[in-house]
Amino acid sequence: MQVQFNSDSSVMGTENVAERIEAAVRTKLARFEERLTRLEIHVRDENGPKHGADDKACMIEARPRGGRPIGVTEHASKVDDAARKAAHTLAQRLERFFGKESRHGHDQRPDKAL
């Protein structure tokens, strides 16, 4: 599973923000790793230097093999909290998505031959 991390300049306060958030998201979504091709993590500060309650946002988009992307966005006062909340919500949505897939007997789309 490939992970892509994006942020705006106001969020990158410390060097290890990207590594810390990526590690937390990978840990939360580890059970789905074989079923996902890519995760995109976007973090931003919506108010910039003005500060405010729940002004940090984290959007995570998961791309299941053979399926449409599934995305969630969560807000919190700290970037790490927003990422943790987004990973939790995404895990719930993936559980539903893969659960429905197995109940209905849908096979994953076969890889296309070139």
N, C-alpha and C positions, 0 to 999 in steps of 0.2 A: 504494500500500500504506500503510495506516494503522498507526502504531506507538503503542502505549500502554505507558507505563513506570510501574511501581508499586514502592514500597520501604517498608521499615519505618523508623522514626526513627533507629535505631542505625546504619544504613548510610550515611545522608546526611552524611558527614563533610565533604565539600567541595561547593562550588556546582555544579561541572560533572560530577558523577558520572553523572547521567542523560544528559547530552549525550554524554559520552565513551563510555558503554556502548551507547547507541543508535547512535552512529556506527559503532562496531566491529561491532555485530550487522548493521546495514544493509550494511556493506561485505562481510561474509562471506556474506550471503544475497542480494546484489544480482542474481545470475543468475536467481533465482526471483521477483523482484519483480512481474513481470507475471502470475504464476500465483497470487499470494497476495492476499487481501483485507485481512488484518490480522495483525499480530504483537503479542503481549502479553508483556512482559518483567517478571518479578517478581524482585526481589532482597531478601534478608533475611539477618540475622545470627542464627543459630539459638541461640547461647549468650549473646547480649547482652553485658553488660560482663564476663562471666567469661572470655572469650577461650578459644581452643582451636584445635587443628589442624583445618583444613578445616571451619570453622564458618560460612563464608559460602556461601550457596546462591543459584543463579540458575535460575529456571524460565522457559523460553520456550515459548510456544504459538503455532504458525503455523496459519492458517486458509486452506487451499487453496480456490480457487474451485470450488464444486460438490462439495467433499469434507468429510470429517470433520476436526476439529482434530487436529493432531499436536503433542505436547508432550514436552519433555525437561527434566530437572533435573540439574544438576551442582554439585559442592561443591569449594571450594578455600579456601586461607587468605586470599586477597584477592578482593574482589568482582569486579575486572576479570578475574582469572584464571578465576573461576567462569563469568562471562559469555562469555569466549572459548571455554572448553571446551563450554559449552552450545550456542553458535552453531555450533561445529564438528560436534558430534553431530547437531544439527538439520539441518545441511546434508547430512550423510550420509543421514539418514532421508528428507529431501525428494528427494534424488537417487534413492533406491530407489523412493519413492512415484511420482514422475513417470516414472521409467524403466519401471515395471510398467504404468503407464497407457498409455504409448506402445506397448509391446510387445503389449498385449492389445487395442489399437484402441478403447479406450473414449473416447467423446466427452465433453467436459465438459458438465455439465448446463446446458441453455439457460436464459438468464435468464427468469424468470417475467414474463409480461405482466400488468399490472394491469387 
